Amino acid sequence: MTTGSDAAIHPPATAFRDSHWGSHTYVWPDLESFLANDAPKDGVHAFELTSETGTLTYEFYVRVRPGTPLVAHFHGNAPRRENDLPVITGLGVSSDLDASLFVLSDPVLSLDDTVTLGWHIGPAWLGVHPVTVAVVDHLARVSNAPRVVAWGGSGGGYAALRVARDIDTCVALVWNPQTNVDRYAPEPVDTFRRVAGFVPGFAFTNVRGFNLTHASTTTEFRGTAIVLQERTDWHFRTHLAPMLTVLDPEVDLERLEEEVVSEIGDHLVTVVSHWGQGHAPPPKAVLRQLLAALSSTSDVDLLTIARDTTPLLAAAAALATEVDPFTASPSAPLDDGTDANETPLDTVGQLAERALAGDEEALTDARRAMVSLVELTEADAHAPAARVIATLLYLKASRHHGVDDLDHLRDVLAALFRDVERLMDDDTLRGALALLHVAVQFAPGFGSTELWDTASSRIAALLSAPSDGEGPQDERSDRATWAQVRDFVSGHRPNSSLAALLAETPDSSGPTPS
């Protein structure tokens, strides 16, 4: 506890009730005052970081369970239209753990509504990462935590790896992480540079500590990590592979893809598997199992813990391939009565995947195939789900490489919407899920709000409709697809009215998540 003399130097926090989080918020005068307190209370904590250039608000959620591991979550992309500040996420997966919790809201998001991803780096004029390490170290010490478990995906995975790099008692659990900010999509990187005060074109690659694929940074890794990597995600070759080759120059990437679980040097265990298409997060059941194992008070063996997840991942892959058009690989044969060699579906999917992995020339070839695919959509209503897969991959690759031909993109989107409407007619629930994907991930500026509203209204109608439970066509009985709808909505728009409606639907009268 802070003594009387310390209190004069480091004043205590001002507490007030925050109805949004249902707990107290504690506002500290500064970082030093927080670090001087040895008994932080459960709730949201905040203080300001200042420099000659400006001021930044640092906010985070804390839950203390003495003697248990400290589980620290770092969020990834967080669009402001879907998230209030502070962005406190991950509690749905971690709140049941017998562990202390730390959840950081990326401070850069408070600078401008246009930035949605900041990798928890902080602005050019005030580094956030050293502050985070100091806060995590302090919480681990005062709670007598046997270890720190830093977890997150994508941009949050990057932040978790940096924390594990600098804390020797830390194990990171990350999925599809970025390891080099400069190799991510240009638009969000440029937005972050502008808002965070970095000069245009500033290269994070060349700065010690920022680039996790740089030998001087990666080889100084002090903690350990389990890295979950979706095999079809372009992050595998562009982000994970370069980091692994630094840690182990002899690593065989082809073998790595086949063996699923591998040890890389003394610090990393990789789980390269297939549970969805592209940059999809692993199933929540897998994350819960891993976090529960890593937050045990006993010693942990990363290789054993990782191997224990493979049955769950295999089941998730089988389920996804069966019911979800977004997780079937477009490179696989199409089991829909269509000869893939007679249509451009296979070509578009494979070329788009190559373009997402960094092959810009592949995008030019994908465009030629996409023109044929648009014509096929006009003339043939067959296999709309397969075309949706290929088209979404193409749009994602186009956005990744900064394609700005609006006439072409409008034609592609129009074809996509026609296929989604056909999915709506044939399978309302899967069609609505397709429309949610399009609205959130691929159609900003092309009526995405209307698309979301349309899908939401159809899902709401299904929720209110009586279920007779007869046969596979009864969509109320398709619980696997409902689970995907719930996971997608909670992951992308957790504060939406649709998320609230899905959360309020009791298992006895509505879909049950996996």
Secondary structure, 3 states (H helix, E strand, C coil): CCCHHHHHHCCCCEEEEECCCCEEEEECCCHHHHHCCCCCCCEEEEEEEECCCCEEEEEEEEECCCCCCEEEEECCCCCCCCCCCCCCCCHHHHCCCCCEEEEEECHHHHCCCCCCCCCCCCCCCCCCHHHHHHHHHHHHHHCCCCCEEEEEECHHHHHHHHHHHHCCCEEEEEECCCCCHHHCCHHHHHHHHHHHCCCCCCCHHHCCCCCCCCHHHHCCCCCEEEEEEECCCCHHHHHHHHHHHHHCCCCCHHHHHHHCEEEECCCEEEEEECCCCCCCCCCHHHHHHHHHHHCCCCCCCHHHHHHHCHHHHHHHHHHHHHHCCCCCCCCCCCCCCCCHHHCCHHHHHHHHHHHHCCCHHHHHHHHHHHHHHHHHHHHCCCCHHHHHHHHHHHHHHHHHCCCCCHHHHHHHHHHHHHHHHHHHHHCHHHHHHHHHHHHHHHCCCCCHHHHHHHHHHHHHHHHHCCCCCCCCCCHHHCHHHHHHHHHHHHHHCCCCHHHHHHHHCCCCCCCCCC
